[in-house]
């Protein structure tokens, strides 16, 4: 049935999409599959929402985490350290992307938002931690 035939049908907007993803994640948390399930990125158009489902072996490490740990080891950083920024407050390293030379680091601030940081910003944060 098209929207023209059913004017009560609603389209997804950002709020509805986020709510739907949260509902799906909550339902998946109750499943006992033996795997780690996570809803990834997605998109919506009209009345359709498409999301990525990530399935991990318990205790497995993502490619993003592996790259982060390798780069931190190379630079002498502890990837699990909580760092501070004057602009963003406390944050944690969550990824390293060598194909993004300008902003290779992905960080997550306390509120859960993800940001891209430069090499200099991360190095400065670790240096401030030492002093």
N, CA, C and O atoms as a printed pandas DataFrame, in Angstrom:
     atom_number atom_name residue_name chain_id  residue_number  x_coord  y_coord  z_coord
0              1         N          UNK        A               1    0.847   -1.168    0.000
1              2        CA          UNK        A               1    0.000    0.000    0.000
2              3         C          UNK        A               1    0.895    1.234    0.000
3              4         O          UNK        A               1    1.802    1.341    0.826
4              5         N          UNK        A               2    0.657    2.134   -0.887
5              6        CA          UNK        A               2    1.476    3.339   -0.978
6              7         C          UNK        A               2    1.007    4.363    0.033
7              8         O          UNK        A               2   -0.079    4.253    0.602
8              9         N          UNK        A               3    1.846    5.356    0.244
9             10        CA          UNK        A               3    1.496    6.400    1.191
10            11         C          UNK        A               3    0.290    7.185    0.701
11            12         O          UNK        A               3   -0.512    7.657    1.508
12            13         N          UNK        A               4    0.152    7.330   -0.617
13            14        CA          UNK        A               4   -0.997    8.040   -1.164
14            15         C          UNK        A               4   -2.288    7.298   -0.822
15            16         O          UNK        A               4   -3.311    7.927   -0.554
16            17         N          UNK        A               5   -2.245    5.977   -0.832
17            18        CA          UNK        A               5   -3.422    5.186   -0.507
18            19         C          UNK        A               5   -3.662    5.148    0.999
19            20         O          UNK        A               5   -4.792    4.941    1.440
20            21         N          UNK        A               6   -2.620    5.344    1.783
21            22        CA          UNK        A               6   -2.738    5.327    3.230
22            23         C          UNK        A               6   -2.078    6.583    3.789
23            24         O          UNK        A               6   -0.910    6.538    4.177
24            25         N          UNK        A               7   -2.801    7.707    3.840
25            26        CA          UNK        A               7   -2.200    8.963    4.277
26            27         C          UNK        A               7   -1.748    8.942    5.737
27            28         O          UNK        A               7   -0.977    9.808    6.149
28            29         N          UNK        A               8   -2.214    7.965    6.531
29            30        CA          UNK        A               8   -1.808    7.888    7.934
30            31         C          UNK        A               8   -0.396    7.326    8.082
31            32         O          UNK        A               8    0.213    7.461    9.143
32            33         N          UNK        A               9    0.135    6.693    7.023
33            34        CA          UNK        A               9    1.486    6.130    7.088
34            35         C          UNK        A               9    2.493    7.267    7.243
35            36         O          UNK        A               9    2.370    8.314    6.608
36            37         N          UNK        A              10    3.476    7.044    8.087
37            38        CA          UNK        A              10    4.463    8.091    8.352
38            39         C          UNK        A              10    5.811    7.705    7.756
39            40         O          UNK        A              10    6.122    6.526    7.587
40            41         N          UNK        A              11    6.584    8.706    7.448
41            42        CA          UNK        A              11    7.941    8.490    6.962
42            43         C          UNK        A              11    8.910    8.572    8.126
43            44         O          UNK        A              11    8.616    9.182    9.154
44            45         N          UNK        A              12   10.066    7.953    7.953
45            46        CA          UNK        A              12   11.104    8.045    8.963
46            47         C          UNK        A              12   11.727    9.430    8.932
47            48         O          UNK        A              12   11.934   10.016    7.870
48            49         N          UNK        A              13   12.019    9.933   10.110
49            50        CA          UNK        A              13   12.882   11.091   10.263
50            51         C          UNK        A              13   13.982   10.653   11.231
51            52         O          UNK        A              13   13.986    9.506   11.679
52            53         N          UNK        A              14   14.891   11.532   11.550
53            54        CA          UNK        A              14   16.028   11.149   12.391
54            55         C          UNK        A              14   15.579   10.599   13.750
55            56         O          UNK        A              14   16.130    9.609   14.231
56            57         N          UNK        A              15   14.587   11.235   14.362
57            58        CA          UNK        A              15   14.110   10.806   15.680
58            59         C          UNK        A              15   13.475    9.428   15.624
59            60         O          UNK        A              15   13.756    8.580   16.471
60            61         N          UNK        A              16   12.617    9.194   14.630
61            62        CA          UNK        A              16   11.958    7.890   14.498
62            63         C          UNK        A              16   12.973    6.794   14.175
63            64         O          UNK        A              16   12.866    5.678   14.683
64            65         N          UNK        A              17   13.950    7.109   13.336
65            66        CA          UNK        A              17   14.978    6.124   12.984
66            67         C          UNK        A              17   15.796    5.749   14.217
67            68         O          UNK        A              17   16.073    4.572   14.451
68            69         N          UNK        A              18   16.179    6.751   15.000
69            70        CA          UNK        A              18   16.959    6.483   16.211
70            71         C          UNK        A              18   16.149    5.642   17.192
71            72         O          UNK        A              18   16.683    4.720   17.808
72            73         N          UNK        A              19   14.877    5.951   17.337
73            74        CA          UNK        A              19   14.001    5.188   18.227
74            75         C          UNK        A              19   13.863    3.740   17.758
75            76         O          UNK        A              19   13.885    2.817   18.572
76            77         N          UNK        A              20   13.721    3.546   16.456
77            78        CA          UNK        A              20   13.600    2.191   15.906
78            79         C          UNK        A              20   14.878    1.391   16.145
79            80         O          UNK        A              20   14.816    0.217   16.511
80            81         N          UNK        A              21   16.029    2.016   15.940
81            82        CA          UNK        A              21   17.310    1.339   16.160
82            83         C          UNK        A              21   17.461    0.961   17.632
83            84         O          UNK        A              21   17.920   -0.136   17.948
84            85         N          UNK        A              22   17.074    1.869   18.533
85            86        CA          UNK        A              22   17.151    1.571   19.967
86            87         C          UNK        A              22   16.236    0.407   20.331
87            88         O          UNK        A              22   16.607   -0.435   21.149
88            89         N          UNK        A              23   15.048    0.347   19.737
89            90        CA          UNK        A              23   14.119   -0.762   19.986
90            91         C          UNK        A              23   14.699   -2.084   19.502
91            92         O          UNK        A              23   14.605   -3.102   20.189
92            93         N          UNK        A              24   15.295   -2.062   18.325
93            94        CA          UNK        A              24   15.904   -3.280   17.768
94            95         C          UNK        A              24   17.074   -3.721   18.643
95            96         O          UNK        A              24   17.221   -4.908   18.931
96            97         N          UNK        A              25   17.908   -2.766   19.066
97            98        CA          UNK        A              25   19.061   -3.095   19.912
98            99         C          UNK        A              25   18.595   -3.695   21.233
99           100         O          UNK        A              25   19.177   -4.666   21.716
100          101         N          UNK        A              26   17.544   -3.119   21.819
101          102        CA          UNK        A              26   17.012   -3.633   23.083
102          103         C          UNK        A              26   16.496   -5.061   22.899
103          104         O          UNK        A              26   16.733   -5.919   23.749
104          105         N          UNK        A              27   15.798   -5.317   21.806
105          106        CA          UNK        A              27   15.286   -6.666   21.533
106          107         C          UNK        A              27   16.437   -7.648   21.323
107          108         O          UNK        A              27   16.368   -8.793   21.770
108          109         N          UNK        A              28   17.488   -7.205   20.649
109          110        CA          UNK        A              28   18.639   -8.081   20.394
110          111         C          UNK        A              28   19.410   -8.382   21.670
111          112         O          UNK        A              28   20.002   -9.455   21.794
112          113         N          UNK        A              29   19.413   -7.447   22.624
113          114        CA          UNK        A              29   20.134   -7.670   23.877
114          115         C          UNK        A              29   19.555   -8.854   24.638
115          116         O          UNK        A              29   20.267   -9.504   25.404
116          117         N          UNK        A              30   18.274   -9.140   24.439
117          118        CA          UNK        A              30   17.636  -10.261   25.113
118          119         C          UNK        A              30   17.871  -11.599   24.437
119          120         O          UNK        A              30   17.535  -12.641   25.000
120          121         N          UNK        A              31   18.440  -11.590   23.246
121          122        CA          UNK        A              31   18.687  -12.835   22.518
122          123         C          UNK        A              31   19.933  -13.539   23.045
123          124         O          UNK        A              31   20.925  -12.893   23.382
124          125         N          UNK        A              32   19.873  -14.845   23.112
125          126        CA          UNK        A              32   21.022  -15.640   23.539
126          127         C          UNK        A              32   21.525  -16.417   22.327
127          128         O          UNK        A              32   21.176  -17.583   22.141
128          129         N          UNK        A              33   22.346  -15.765   21.506
129          130        CA          UNK        A              33   22.810  -16.372   20.259
130          131         C          UNK        A              33   24.203  -16.971   20.374
131          132         O          UNK        A              33   24.604  -17.786   19.542
132          133         N          UNK        A              34   24.942  -16.568   21.404
133          134        CA          UNK        A              34   26.326  -17.003   21.506
134          135         C          UNK        A              34   27.271  -16.074   20.762
135          136         O          UNK        A              34   28.475  -16.321   20.710
136          137         N          UNK        A              35   26.731  -15.007   20.188
137          138        CA          UNK        A              35   27.528  -14.017   19.464
138          139         C          UNK        A              35   27.230  -12.636   20.026
139          140         O          UNK        A              35   26.205  -12.434   20.677
140          141         N          UNK        A              36   28.119  -11.692   19.776
141          142        CA          UNK        A              36   27.880  -10.299   20.137
142          143         C          UNK        A              36   27.195   -9.634   18.951
143          144         O          UNK        A              36   27.742   -9.610   17.848
144          145         N          UNK        A              37   26.000   -9.093   19.174
145          146        CA          UNK        A              37   25.229   -8.449   18.114
146          147         C          UNK        A              37   25.214   -6.947   18.345
147          148         O          UNK        A              37   25.043   -6.479   19.470
148          149         N          UNK        A              38   25.396   -6.200   17.265
149          150        CA          UNK        A              38   25.405   -4.744   17.361
150          151         C          UNK        A              38   24.812   -4.153   16.088
151          152         O          UNK        A              38   25.103   -4.603   14.980
152          153         N          UNK        A              39   23.977   -3.139   16.270
153          154        CA          UNK        A              39   23.440   -2.408   15.126
154          155         C          UNK        A              39   24.496   -1.400   14.695
155          156         O          UNK        A              39   24.981   -0.621   15.515
156          157         N          UNK        A              40   24.851   -1.409   13.425
157          158        CA          UNK        A              40   25.843   -0.485   12.892
158          159         C          UNK        A              40   25.180    0.722   12.255
159          160         O          UNK        A              40   24.067    1.093   12.626
160          161         N          UNK        A              41   25.847    1.321   11.319
161          162        CA          UNK        A              41   25.334    2.517   10.660
162          163         C          UNK        A              41   24.135    2.170    9.791
163          164         O          UNK        A              41   23.901    1.007    9.460
164          165         N          UNK        A              42   23.393    3.183    9.436
165          166        CA          UNK        A              42   22.208    2.943    8.628
166          167         C          UNK        A              42   21.763    4.196    7.906
167          168         O          UNK        A              42   22.396    5.249    7.986
168          169         N          UNK        A              43   20.663    4.050    7.205
169          170        CA          UNK        A              43   20.080    5.182    6.485
170          171         C          UNK        A              43   18.579    4.964    6.396
171          172         O          UNK        A              43   18.084    3.856    6.601
172          173         N          UNK        A              44   17.868    6.032    6.089
173          174        CA          UNK        A              44   16.430    5.912    5.914
174          175         C          UNK        A              44   15.983    6.759    4.738
175          176         O          UNK        A              44   16.594    7.772    4.396
176          177         N          UNK        A              45   14.903    6.310    4.138
177          178        CA          UNK        A              45   14.315    7.024    3.011
178          179         C          UNK        A              45   12.831    6.698    3.008
179          180         O          UNK        A              45   12.439    5.537    2.890
180          181         N          UNK        A              46   12.024    7.716    3.137
181          182        CA          UNK        A              46   10.587    7.478    3.173
182          183         C          UNK        A              46   10.220    6.637    4.374
183          184         O          UNK        A              46   10.565    6.968    5.508
184          185         N          UNK        A              47    9.520    5.551    4.122
185          186        CA          UNK        A              47    9.078    4.687    5.219
186          187         C          UNK        A              47    9.989    3.474    5.402
187          188         O          UNK        A              47    9.588    2.494    6.029
188          189         N          UNK        A              48   11.205    3.527    4.866
189          190        CA          UNK        A              48   12.130    2.401    4.955
190          191         C          UNK        A              48   13.403    2.797    5.700
191          192         O          UNK        A              48   14.010    3.831    5.423
192          193         N          UNK        A              49   13.790    1.946    6.651
193          194        CA          UNK        A              49   15.019    2.126    7.417
194          195         C          UNK        A              49   15.930    0.944    7.130
195          196         O          UNK        A              49   15.505   -0.207    7.227
196          197         N          UNK        A              50   17.171    1.220    6.779
197          198        CA          UNK        A              50   18.154    0.172    6.515
198          199         C          UNK        A              50   19.283    0.336    7.524
199          200         O          UNK        A              50   19.851    1.420    7.652
200          201         N          UNK        A              51   19.615   -0.745    8.248
201          202        CA          UNK        A              51   20.698   -0.699    9.220
202          203         C          UNK        A              51   21.636   -1.878    9.004
203          204         O          UNK        A              51   21.251   -2.911    8.458
204          205         N          UNK        A              52   22.856   -1.701    9.438
205          206        CA          UNK        A              52   23.866   -2.749    9.340
206          207         C          UNK        A              52   23.845   -3.553   10.638
207          208         O          UNK        A              52   23.773   -2.979   11.724
208          209         N          UNK        A              53   23.906   -4.862   10.529
209          210        CA          UNK        A              53   23.981   -5.731   11.693
210          211         C          UNK        A              53   25.397   -6.285   11.782
211          212         O          UNK        A              53   25.872   -6.948   10.859
212          213         N          UNK        A              54   26.069   -6.009   12.900
213          214        CA          UNK        A              54   27.420   -6.524   13.115
214          215         C          UNK        A              54   27.326   -7.712   14.062
215          216         O          UNK        A              54   26.717   -7.619   15.128
216          217         N          UNK        A              55   27.929   -8.822   13.670
217          218        CA          UNK        A              55   27.942  -10.036   14.476
218          219         C          UNK        A              55   29.396  -10.385   14.751
219          220         O          UNK        A              55   30.185  -10.583   13.827
220          221         N          UNK        A              56   29.745  -10.460   16.041
221          222        CA          UNK        A              56   31.126  -10.758   16.420
222          223         C          UNK        A              56   31.186  -12.027   17.258
223          224         O          UNK        A              56   30.247  -12.364   17.980
224          225         N          UNK        A              57   32.286  -12.705   17.147
225          226        CA          UNK        A              57   32.564  -13.835   18.020
226          227         C          UNK        A              57   32.899  -13.248   19.388
227          228         O          UNK        A              57   33.670  -12.293   19.470
228          229         N          UNK        A              58   32.335  -13.800   20.464
229          230        CA          UNK        A              58   32.615  -13.254   21.801
230          231         C          UNK        A              58   34.117  -13.185   22.079
231          232         O          UNK        A              58   34.855  -14.144   21.851
232          233         N          UNK        A              59   34.540  -12.041   22.572
233          234        CA          UNK        A              59   35.954  -11.839   22.861
234          235         C          UNK        A              59   36.768  -11.462   21.641
235          236         O          UNK        A              59   37.960  -11.177   21.756
236          237         N          UNK        A              60   36.143  -11.455   20.476
237          238        CA          UNK        A              60   36.842  -11.081   19.252
238          239         C          UNK        A              60   37.139   -9.593   19.228
239          240         O          UNK        A              60   36.484   -8.811   19.918
240          241         N          UNK        A              61   38.113   -9.208   18.446
241          242        CA          UNK        A              61   38.518   -7.814   18.350
242          243         C          UNK        A              61   38.234   -7.319   16.942
243          244         O          UNK        A              61   38.568   -7.981   15.959
244          245         N          UNK        A              62   37.611   -6.144   16.854
245          246        CA          UNK        A              62   37.292   -5.574   15.544
246          247         C          UNK        A              62   38.565   -5.105   14.843
247          248         O          UNK        A              62   39.600   -4.905   15.478
248          249         N          UNK        A              63   38.473   -4.934   13.538
249          250        CA          UNK        A              63   39.606   -4.445   12.747
250          251         C          UNK        A              63   40.002   -3.048   13.222
251          252         O          UNK        A              63   41.186   -2.719   13.293
252          253         N          UNK        A              64   38.997   -2.229   13.547
253          254        CA          UNK        A              64   39.258   -0.874   14.017
254          255         C          UNK        A              64   40.054   -0.893   15.329
255          256         O          UNK        A              64   40.993   -0.115   15.501
256          257         N          UNK        A              65   39.677   -1.778   16.243
257          258        CA          UNK        A              65   40.385   -1.883   17.528
258          259         C          UNK        A              65   41.811   -2.407   17.316
259          260         O          UNK        A              65   42.749   -1.945   17.966
260          261         N          UNK        A              66   41.965   -3.361   16.414
261          262        CA          UNK        A              66   43.292   -3.905   16.117
262          263         C          UNK        A              66   44.217   -2.812   15.592
263          264         O          UNK        A              66   45.366   -2.706   16.022
264          265         N          UNK        A              67   43.713   -1.995   14.659
265          266        CA          UNK        A              67   44.512   -0.890   14.109
266          267         C          UNK        A              67   44.868    0.113   15.205
267          268         O          UNK        A              67   45.989    0.619   15.252
268          269         N          UNK        A              68   43.908    0.397   16.086
269          270        CA          UNK        A              68   44.154    1.322   17.190
270          271         C          UNK        A              68   45.269    0.798   18.090
271          272         O          UNK        A              68   46.191    1.538   18.433
272          273         N          UNK        A              69   45.187   -0.465   18.470
273          274        CA          UNK        A              69   46.200   -1.040   19.355
274          275         C          UNK        A              69   47.583   -1.062   18.707
275          276         O          UNK        A              69   48.584   -0.801   19.374
276          277         N          UNK        A              70   47.644   -1.373   17.413
277          278        CA          UNK        A              70   48.937   -1.377   16.714
278          279         C          UNK        A              70   49.554    0.019   16.672
279          280         O          UNK        A              70   50.747    0.181   16.929
280          281         N          UNK        A              71   48.744    1.026   16.347
281          282        CA          UNK        A              71   49.262    2.392   16.264
282          283         C          UNK        A              71   49.670    2.907   17.639
283          284         O          UNK        A              71   50.690    3.585   17.766
284          285         N          UNK        A              72   48.892    2.597   18.662
285          286        CA          UNK        A              72   49.246    3.019   20.019
286          287         C          UNK        A              72   50.546    2.361   20.474
287          288         O          UNK        A              72   51.381    3.011   21.102
288          289         N          UNK        A              73   50.721    1.086   20.166
289          290        CA          UNK        A              73   51.955    0.383   20.530
290          291         C          UNK        A              73   53.143    1.032   19.824
291          292         O          UNK        A              73   54.201    1.221   20.425
292          293         N          UNK        A              74   52.964    1.373   18.543
293          294        CA          UNK        A              74   54.016    2.012   17.752
294          295         C          UNK        A              74   54.426    3.359   18.360
295          296         O          UNK        A              74   55.604    3.716   18.343
296          297         N          UNK        A              75   53.457    4.098   18.893
297          298        CA          UNK        A              75   53.728    5.428   19.441
298          299         C          UNK        A              75   53.988    5.423   20.949
299          300         O          UNK        A              75   54.330    6.457   21.522
300          301         N          UNK        A              76   53.828    4.273   21.585
301          302        CA          UNK        A              76   54.037    4.199   23.030
302          303         C          UNK        A              76   52.860    4.714   23.835
303          304         O          UNK        A              76   53.040    5.129   24.980
304          305         N          UNK        A              77   51.658    4.698   23.271
305          306        CA          UNK        A              77   50.444    5.146   23.953
306          307         C          UNK        A              77   49.699    3.944   24.519
307          308         O          UNK        A              77   49.801    2.836   23.993
308          309         N          UNK        A              78   48.948    4.171   25.597
309          310        CA          UNK        A              78   48.047    3.147   26.127
310          311         C          UNK        A              78   46.668    3.414   25.522
311          312         O          UNK        A              78   46.089    4.468   25.784
312          313         N          UNK        A              79   46.126    2.496   24.723
313          314        CA          UNK        A              79   44.850    2.755   24.046
314          315         C          UNK        A              79   43.649    2.855   24.985
315          316         O          UNK        A              79   42.594    3.340   24.578
316          317         N          UNK        A              80   43.793    2.404   26.234
317          318        CA          UNK        A              80   42.675    2.428   27.175
318          319         C          UNK        A              80   42.709    3.622   28.122
319          320         O          UNK        A              80   41.885    3.707   29.033
320          321         N          UNK        A              81   43.648    4.546   27.921
321          322        CA          UNK        A              81   43.766    5.729   28.766
322          323         C          UNK        A              81   42.651    6.717   28.455
323          324         O          UNK        A              81   42.319    6.951   27.293
324          325         N          UNK        A              82   42.075    7.294   29.506
325          326        CA          UNK        A              82   41.103    8.373   29.328
326          327         C          UNK        A              82   41.891    9.674   29.228
327          328         O          UNK        A              82   42.660   10.017   30.126
328          329         N          UNK        A              83   41.692   10.390   28.132
329          330        CA          UNK        A              83   42.425   11.629   27.863
330          331         C          UNK        A              83   41.509   12.827   28.051
331          332         O          UNK        A              83   40.294   12.677   28.180
332          333         N          UNK        A              84   42.106   14.030   28.067
333          334        CA          UNK        A              84   41.320   15.249   28.237
334          335         C          UNK        A              84   41.656   16.245   27.142
335          336         O          UNK        A              84   42.794   16.343   26.683
336          337         N          UNK        A              85   40.624   16.981   26.740
337          338        CA          UNK        A              85   40.764   18.044   25.754
338          339         C          UNK        A              85   40.075   19.278   26.312
339          340         O          UNK        A              85   39.037   19.169   26.965
340          341         N          UNK        A              86   40.643   20.452   26.061
341          342        CA          UNK        A              86   40.015   21.678   26.555
342          343         C          UNK        A              86   38.674   21.928   25.873
343          344         O          UNK        A              86   37.781   22.528   26.470
344          345         N          UNK        A              87   38.526   21.481   24.648
345          346        CA          UNK        A              87   37.283   21.701   23.904
346          347         C          UNK        A              87   36.232   20.627   24.141
347          348         O          UNK        A              87   35.039   20.930   24.177
348          349         N          UNK        A              88   36.655   19.373   24.305
349          350        CA          UNK        A              88   35.711   18.253   24.359
350          351         C          UNK        A              88   35.619   17.588   25.726
351          352         O          UNK        A              88   34.746   16.745   25.927
352          353         N          UNK        A              89   36.476   17.931   26.659
353          354        CA          UNK        A              89   36.478   17.274   27.964
354          355         C          UNK        A              89   37.166   15.923   27.878
355          356         O          UNK        A              89   38.102   15.741   27.100
356          357         N          UNK        A              90   36.695   14.973   28.685
357          358        CA          UNK        A              90   37.311   13.645   28.700
358          359         C          UNK        A              90   36.867   12.835   27.490
359          360         O          UNK        A              90   35.721   12.925   27.049
360          361         N          UNK        A              91   37.800   12.036   26.958
361          362        CA          UNK        A              91   37.485   11.185   25.809
362          363         C          UNK        A              91   38.357    9.948   25.824
363          364         O          UNK        A              91   39.388    9.901   26.495
364          365         N          UNK        A              92   37.927    8.944   25.071
365          366        CA          UNK        A              92   38.667    7.689   24.918
366          367         C          UNK        A              92   38.941    7.444   23.445
367          368         O          UNK        A              92   38.150    7.827   22.583
368          369         N          UNK        A              93   40.057    6.807   23.166
369          370        CA          UNK        A              93   40.388    6.423   21.794
370          371         C          UNK        A              93   39.557    5.202   21.416
371          372         O          UNK        A              93   39.477    4.243   22.184
372          373         N          UNK        A              94   38.943    5.233   20.242
373          374        CA          UNK        A              94   38.156    4.078   19.797
374          375         C          UNK        A              94   38.586    3.553   18.436
375          376         O          UNK        A              94   38.176    2.459   18.048
376          377         N          UNK        A              95   39.410    4.311   17.694
377          378        CA          UNK        A              95   39.830    3.819   16.392
378          379         C          UNK        A              95   40.971    4.621   15.805
379          380         O          UNK        A              95   41.190    5.780   16.156
380          381         N          UNK        A              96   41.696    3.971   14.898
381          382        CA          UNK        A              96   42.756    4.631   14.135
382          383         C          UNK        A              96   42.577    4.239   12.679
383          384         O          UNK        A              96   42.445    3.060   12.353
384          385         N          UNK        A              97   42.574    5.250   11.795
385          386        CA          UNK        A              97   42.327    5.031   10.370
386          387         C          UNK        A              97   43.469    5.642    9.559
387          388         O          UNK        A              97   43.473    6.850    9.324
388          389         N          UNK        A              98   44.434    4.830    9.129
389          390        CA          UNK        A              98   45.584    5.370    8.399
390          391         C          UNK        A              98   45.213    5.987    7.050
391          392         O          UNK        A              98   45.993    6.765    6.501
392          393         N          UNK        A              99   44.062    5.663    6.515
393          394        CA          UNK        A              99   43.653    6.249    5.230
394          395         C          UNK        A              99   43.057    7.646    5.395
395          396         O          UNK        A              99   42.699    8.292    4.410
396          397         N          UNK        A             100   42.952    8.102    6.626
397          398        CA          UNK        A             100   42.516    9.473    6.908
398          399         C          UNK        A             100   43.718   10.227    7.468
399          400         O          UNK        A             100   43.794   10.426    8.681
400          401         N          UNK        A             101   44.653   10.648    6.633
401          402        CA          UNK        A             101   45.893   11.228    7.141
402          403         C          UNK        A             101   45.704   12.518    7.944
403          404         O          UNK        A             101   46.495   12.791    8.846
404          405         N          UNK        A             102   44.696   13.304    7.645
405          406        CA          UNK        A             102   44.502   14.558    8.366
406          407         C          UNK        A             102   43.884   14.328    9.749
407          408         O          UNK        A             102   44.301   14.954   10.723
408          409         N          UNK        A             103   42.899   13.441    9.840
409          410        CA          UNK        A             103   42.217   13.131   11.098
410          411         C          UNK        A             103   42.152   11.613   11.291
411          412         O          UNK        A             103   41.077   11.028   11.161
412          413         N          UNK        A             104   43.272   10.968   11.595
413          414        CA          UNK        A             104   43.276    9.503   11.641
414          415         C          UNK        A             104   42.655    8.891   12.902
415          416         O          UNK        A             104   42.275    7.721   12.885
416          417         N          UNK        A             105   42.546    9.646   13.980
417          418        CA          UNK        A             105   42.068    9.095   15.249
418          419         C          UNK        A             105   40.565    9.305   15.405
419          420         O          UNK        A             105   40.052   10.385   15.113
420          421         N          UNK        A             106   39.866    8.278   15.865
421          422        CA          UNK        A             106   38.458    8.403   16.227
422          423         C          UNK        A             106   38.391    8.319   17.741
423          424         O          UNK        A             106   38.927    7.392   18.349
424          425         N          UNK        A             107   37.722    9.301   18.346
425          426        CA          UNK        A             107   37.585    9.326   19.802
426          427         C          UNK        A             107   36.108    9.382   20.163
427          428         O          UNK        A             107   35.270    9.801   19.365
428          429         N          UNK        A             108   35.810    8.953   21.382
429          430        CA          UNK        A             108   34.440    9.011   21.888
430          431         C          UNK        A             108   34.461    9.812   23.178
431          432         O          UNK        A             108   35.190    9.486   24.115
432          433         N          UNK        A             109   33.640   10.880   23.216
433          434        CA          UNK        A             109   33.580   11.693   24.421
434          435         C          UNK        A             109   32.589   11.060   25.391
435          436         O          UNK        A             109   31.902   10.096   25.053
436          437         N          UNK        A             110   32.525   11.615   26.599
437          438        CA          UNK        A             110   31.706   11.042   27.661
438          439         C          UNK        A             110   30.251   10.875   27.238
439          440         O          UNK        A             110   29.620    9.891   27.622
440          441         N          UNK        A             111   29.704   11.794   26.469
441          442        CA          UNK        A             111   28.308   11.713   26.038
442          443         C          UNK        A             111   28.039   10.653   24.986
443          444         O          UNK        A             111   26.882   10.402   24.650
444          445         N          UNK        A             112   29.089   10.022   24.457
445          446        CA          UNK        A             112   28.922    8.969   23.465
446          447         C          UNK        A             112   29.161    9.410   22.033
447          448         O          UNK        A             112   29.225    8.567   21.138
448          449         N          UNK        A             113   29.295   10.720   21.789
449          450        CA          UNK        A             113   29.524   11.201   20.431
450          451         C          UNK        A             113   30.936   10.845   19.977
451          452         O          UNK        A             113   31.879   10.815   20.768
452          453         N          UNK        A             114   31.049   10.577   18.683
453          454        CA          UNK        A             114   32.341   10.244   18.084
454          455         C          UNK        A             114   32.879   11.450   17.323
455          456         O          UNK        A             114   32.125   12.160   16.657
456          457         N          UNK        A             115   34.193   11.678   17.426
457          458        CA          UNK        A             115   34.853   12.768   16.719
458          459         C          UNK        A             115   36.148   12.256   16.104
459          460         O          UNK        A             115   36.714   11.259   16.552
460          461         N          UNK        A             116   36.608   12.957   15.068
461          462        CA          UNK        A             116   37.893   12.657   14.440
462          463         C          UNK        A             116   38.912   13.666   14.958
463          464         O          UNK        A             116   38.639   14.865   14.999
464          465         N          UNK        A             117   40.096   13.172   15.355
465          466        CA          UNK        A             117   41.153   14.025   15.883
466          467         C          UNK        A             117   42.414   13.870   15.042
467          468         O          UNK        A             117   42.620   12.852   14.382
468          469         N          UNK        A             118   43.249   14.900   15.081
469          470        CA          UNK        A             118   44.538   14.872   14.386
470          471         C          UNK        A             118   45.579   14.149   15.238
471          472         O          UNK        A             118   45.370   13.911   16.427
472          473         N          UNK        A             119   46.704   13.804   14.610
473          474        CA          UNK        A             119   47.832   13.226   15.344
474          475         C          UNK        A             119   48.302   14.181   16.440
475          476         O          UNK        A             119   48.591   13.762   17.561
476          477         N          UNK        A             120   48.375   15.475   16.099
477          478        CA          UNK        A             120   48.867   16.471   17.045
478          479         C          UNK        A             120   47.978   16.554   18.276
479          480         O          UNK        A             120   48.481   16.664   19.393
480          481         N          UNK        A             121   46.670   16.504   18.090
481          482        CA          UNK        A             121   45.742   16.598   19.222
482          483         C          UNK        A             121   45.911   15.417   20.174
483          484         O          UNK        A             121   45.878   15.593   21.392
484          485         N          UNK        A             122   46.089   14.227   19.632
485          486        CA          UNK        A             122   46.256   13.035   20.473
486          487         C          UNK        A             122   47.610   13.066   21.174
487          488         O          UNK        A             122   47.702   12.752   22.360
488          489         N          UNK        A             123   48.658   13.443   20.449
489          490        CA          UNK        A             123   49.992   13.535   21.052
490          491         C          UNK        A             123   49.992   14.564   22.177
491          492         O          UNK        A             123   50.554   14.313   23.243
492          493         N          UNK        A             124   49.365   15.721   21.951
493          494        CA          UNK        A             124   49.276   16.753   22.992
494          495         C          UNK        A             124   48.521   16.241   24.212
495          496         O          UNK        A             124   48.919   16.516   25.344
496          497         N          UNK        A             125   47.439   15.503   23.996
497          498        CA          UNK        A             125   46.653   14.971   25.114
498          499         C          UNK        A             125   47.488   14.002   25.951
499          500         O          UNK        A             125   47.422   14.036   27.180
500          501         N          UNK        A             126   48.271   13.141   25.300
501          502        CA          UNK        A             126   49.137   12.222   26.050
502          503         C          UNK        A             126   50.256   12.984   26.757
503          504         O          UNK        A             126   50.625   12.635   27.878
504          505         N          UNK        A             127   50.802   14.023   26.115
505          506        CA          UNK        A             127   51.853   14.822   26.751
506          507         C          UNK        A             127   51.321   15.558   27.977
507          508         O          UNK        A             127   52.016   15.643   28.990
508          509         N          UNK        A             128   50.098   16.094   27.905
509          510        CA          UNK        A             128   49.488   16.765   29.056
510          511         C          UNK        A             128   49.281   15.780   30.202
511          512         O          UNK        A             128   49.392   16.147   31.372
512          513         N          UNK        A             129   48.987   14.552   29.865
513          514        CA          UNK        A             129   48.773   13.516   30.872
514          515         C          UNK        A             129   50.065   13.222   31.638
515          516         O          UNK        A             129   50.033   12.948   32.837
516          517         N          UNK        A             130   51.198   13.281   30.939
517          518        CA          UNK        A             130   52.498   12.990   31.557
518          519         C          UNK        A             130   52.955   14.117   32.471
519          520         O          UNK        A             130   53.638   13.875   33.466
520          521         N          UNK        A             131   52.579   15.359   32.132
521          522        CA          UNK        A             131   53.053   16.532   32.895
522          523         C          UNK        A             131   52.193   16.844   34.075
523          524         O          UNK        A             131   52.467   17.797   34.804
